[in-house]
Each structure stands twice: as structure tokens, then as C-alpha cells.
Amino acid sequence: MKKSVLLIIAFILVGITACNNDDNVVDNSNAVAFVNTSANVLEAETEVKVVFSKPTTTAGTVTLSIVPSALVYGTDFTTTPAVENAKIVLPYAANVSSVSFNFKKIVDAIEGEVKNVKFTIASISDTNVTIATATNSTQLNFNETAVVSKSLAPENGGNTVPNQVFVDLSSGAMTKVVRTSWDLGFYGGSEFRVISNGAINKFAVKQLNSTNIDEVQVEDPNVTTGNYEAVTVNYIDNPYGNLTPISGVEGSKGTAIAEVSEVDVNNKVYLVNLGQDISTVPGTGTGVALTGAARGWKKIRILRDGANYKLQYADLNATTHNEVTITKNAAYNFTFFSLNTKSVVNVEPLKEKWDLNITAFTGETFYGDGASAGAYYFPDYAITNTKVGTRAYQVLTSEVTYESFNLAKVVQSNFETELAKDQRVIGGNWRATYPLAFKTDRFYVIKDVAGNLYKLKFTAMLSATGERGNVSFEYALLK
């Protein structure tokens, strides 16, 4: 392993070694200190030096106290000499300018973790040597690295699939959100786009001809999904994941709600079928239970409010409406709003802090002849965070095994294909439903927004007792 010198001898103690007005007075003062008050530990083994302002006149010892943060001695790091009773004793000889110890990092900090060790000069045996108070301690910070390998089981909640789970591969962190907790998502980027919640069964949105939110509306039973009508794809966001139409890509219509215009009269009222609640009756066997009580209907109109959004919403028979300003937040893909609770809700993590969303999903299904059968609801779906640049592609084990796949086998150009930019590149392709099983003939290569590369394979779609809605997978950093 590479060994580096962390703290270089280069400090000046002001005043202690300053010139004395009486040239006949001999200055025997000396001081001991760390050069830097903090440093990042990049190497596996590091030499840490404590320096003297002038060579020592006699042999002695320097005693350091140690305070680790989120670290365990012997598990996360060790030192030579060893730590005893939260102290390190460093012997030194006469006529030396420094004394050192070796710091060995055993386990890296992963992204999102704060790990450090603080060393402080507690005492020195030579009473003629003072401790420089300004630089008497140093903090060694563990650098963040991506998770090397991990197995995860997102808590989707079983066969009623109550939860969406956002996964950050580099840290292994998972964020669980009830999928009916939000209805609309307001884009934080430069465009004014609003998404609807495809994780809710039957959720559908239809543009009306009216611009009057206070005009009474009625339910439209045709505004739904899952009825094998091709027109229903117009009532959902494009399953591809793009917010605006893509030139040359068939069916890439963008969001069901048109881009919000800065001209108010261009912004229509929308009829919103809030879909179905989470089922209160679990499925049986290996089945899923995705049909719940109707959540009702709303009418909405969305305007611009300077750099933000203005949402107007009401019950269908209402002649007045509620109004709320939704502030754009560039740190997130979307700011989410619940029409039932009438509030902004937390859903996604920061936009660069997740890679996969394991969720139920409204996509498009097709007849055997390739004709569209309209919008359809799928469980056990894996969405990639393409909006910030997460990319993925599929590898078949007939070409190369998961175990033998390494960094050298990554095909960078595969991340630039149209398929890699589709949030459904993993989607439901990892599992079969007839018979019900995860597919062992494929795995996925994923590049996150930071450029980390992973291989990932699914390892289950059922619990140990055979209940669906229990996805698990394993992945490894390619390096």
C-alpha cells in the first residue's frame, strides 16, 4: 500500500523563536505542534508528524489524546504505536525535529457519512518544551467513497405495494415514501413542467377546453387507465420519462399536463382522477392487490408566479378554488404537492442523491400485433433517475457472467443510446410474470451522476413465504 506523509514540517512559532533585544541572552525555548489543524486521509496508511520549533535537547515523550467520531479503533482504523486508554505515547530522541506515528485506515467512509479522528497534544515530558495552543490538535477526516458492494431489499411493503423506495447506490441509502402521499410534482429545472403520480393505480389527467377553474365540472369515466383503450396514454406522463417531446422518438409526448405558459389564457383547466387508494385487503399467494378505494376527483389549473408556480385546485362542483404558490427548488427534480392534504410533501431525496426508484408504475401496454392497448399499471418496477444523468444498460449472461464482469468490460457508448436514456431501461425487464420469477439471464450496468459505475443483478421478487412486493438485488462498484 502507498504510504504518504500527511503533515509536512513547515510551521513557525511566532514570538517563541523571535529575536531577543539582548544578544547575550541565549533563547532555549522550544515548542511542539501539529502543522495542520485538519487533513483528509486519502491513503490506506499515513504517517502523521508532530514537529518541534527547534531540535530537542533531551529525549522524552509526547502524549496525544484521541477522540474518534463515528469510528471504532481496531475496526475502522489502527495506529502504530497503539492507542491505550484513549492515548498514544510517542517517544523521541535528543536532537530531533519531529516525532511521528502511523495511521492506518481500514474502512472508508461511504457517501453521506462523516467519520474523523481528532488527535490533541495532551502533554510532553520535557518541561522546557511548550505546547503551541493554536495548533495543538489535528482532525483526520475520512474521505467519502462509493459503496464497494451491497445487497439491498427495498421496503415496498408487500403485495399491496404501499411504498415507493428511492435508492442511492453510492451510499446504499434508501428513502421510503407512501406512494399515495403526493399527486403532482413541480419541476425544479428551467422549464415549467408538472408531473402526475403514475405510482397510483388509475391516476389520470385530462385537459379541458376551459380556463375557468370555478366552472363546475363532472366526472368522466373515460379518464382512467387500465381499460385497454389506446387513448388513455394521453392521460398519463410519457413512460419514457422525458418532460418534453423528443424529436424522432415515437410517442415521446412529454407530460400529460402541458408546459405552463407565461401567458395565463394559454393555461387550461385539467380534470384529475385521483385514482385508487392502497388496498386494505392483501393479495393471496404470489398475487398483488393493487385495487383500492376511489380517491375522488379534482380540477386544477396551473399558472406561473414569476419564477415559481401557482396552483389552483378545487372539487369538481365547487364555484370557488384554493390557490397556492409552489416554489421552484433546483436542488430537487420536483417539489411535490398533495391535493388531499393541501400541502407540499417530501418525496424524492435531493436530485443527485438517488439512482433507482423501486415502485409501482403506470406505463403503456401493447396487443400482440404491436398496437397500443393504452396505459397500464405495473408492480415491481425499477426506474432510473435519468433526469440528472443516471444511465443504465442491460447485459445478458450468455455474453458475459455477472461474476466475471469488470470495469474493462464496460461499454461507455451504451450509456449514450436512446434506450439508456429511457427511465424504463430496467423497468420490469428484470422479472417474468409467467411463471413468476426474477430473470437470472441478465444484469445491469449503471452509471450514476458522479460517474461511479456499478453492476447490479436482482436476486428476488418474492419474500421467503412467497409474497410479492419484496424485491431484492445486489450490486458492486466497478473499479
Steps between C-alpha positions, in 0.01 A plus 500: 500500500613855433626685805480880508624774731188685605646790699815664363744682734442861405369706790633810679420579860468875523652654809672188640785512251489875442822700530590616851614860552782378725741312275673358805186312614479143369145399394442138606124506437344223292145409401314203355200503266317348207549685173136479382186507708325260260572280199323248279630143522528376143742209536457172683807575715617845597793635702388779735773730634523717809774764463724703729593861435866407553687172555439341837772520766405181682304181435139484617141418410201680348158376607204542266134463598264355240129560433345299211169602343283220352808275503613204707867441571610163369199476268516820295860602568815415695819682596863416564577546787166361614236701685473417870248663729407746221863619475808448286847544652769600252864466618762727341877530518724798563584729207192417289259741335195275485334185627235301316248218511336290228126527440340208314152537353318165484152603381420800280214732574226456246310788347293688756700379803714733711794315654804657661756466777629794704849483654605754763840551663413435862845522660876485443756363742754781447379791710714738292285428195164678476191387306398745228136568586391608150615177337489248783252273319422357159189334360542220247193478276411181316435573134162396358498208260226307328374175648713214367227236510165460667177302506178696547136414554289814442196513730222518243274350765376174355233413248295820542818691404433798728844657462733649246866457597774728368847342503839674496755243387812691605390519865259207515237736645130428438213747538152351546191704409132402500409508132164677555660782703528727195306583186697759301871573462623847397827497306796680658688555174479780246178378338155533653382140500272309738484121533215285627530199730535186292561295816126520575273253322248668263649850552418698185500862383304653210525852363167683464416787266418734787733749671247565779593297808173606668285342231323186623633176349381139510678167522596336173520119531715488186778691678666198652765235425510124470188463284690400184413822317789650302383855573584461870872554434404866449391517864838401647854637478715346233637175651837574334557764768558805283320819593480640146451327164819354351555548130515169317387290797157352440245570771724735700221746570631627832276559799121463501482857628623740233794729568381785720486813288598845619182617325217414740229456236701213348480294820194274500308331779568127550272227623688276744397147587691441825488125439480236768631486853728222626305178541401408854462137398830319433542280198510123526778267402749671271245754374492875553209708633509832316129594499389723785225749580449791262688812611262738325535776241640852483526778247824697475653788310867591512646843427839661533574719799823673399768232526260268684168323445147596602271202552123547504292200607149412613235227518316450171174663616669797672450855372801630695851362520809470713825655384860436605842609377742212441858621522750354255789322671793421271649258755220252428354359181153597620313665784201278585148598598209301643153610390344307789713647779531836318870517575851465362641158596847346507538221245824468304842555658726771360519446124862382506441271801303222335547269203210253500135518599346160579129564462166421343484677165254601229643424158364389166399150396452355152297240317670207331505683166689793654204735521470705817261369763533821699629590844554206736610460862805289587644395839867416567633775274848652504533858374840661443558866586559607141409863568839561661695268272484157663536250216471121474520221250424129505752216465401141427684224683529313170754769407681534833426386855424739782791363703757554223372841391752771591585860418685404183181349358292818536390640163482876556313564175211291633424776748432740212239292319137606498412192706745599776328837524161331550411481870352154429825344377480270805127548555333162521751332269673339795208271587255264334138457600421170324643322690562756775876535557793735471711441191843348553612548141571872531646775712546876467787745479421836657687831491393751764517879474844502668636258238513195729447174311314202645382159396164401647295184496162424654486213748132477599149628430326292768549473875607175664130420542422568133350849534551736207611858549826392663771595253868453577819548303874511541754727336870572492715800417713448190851630552 
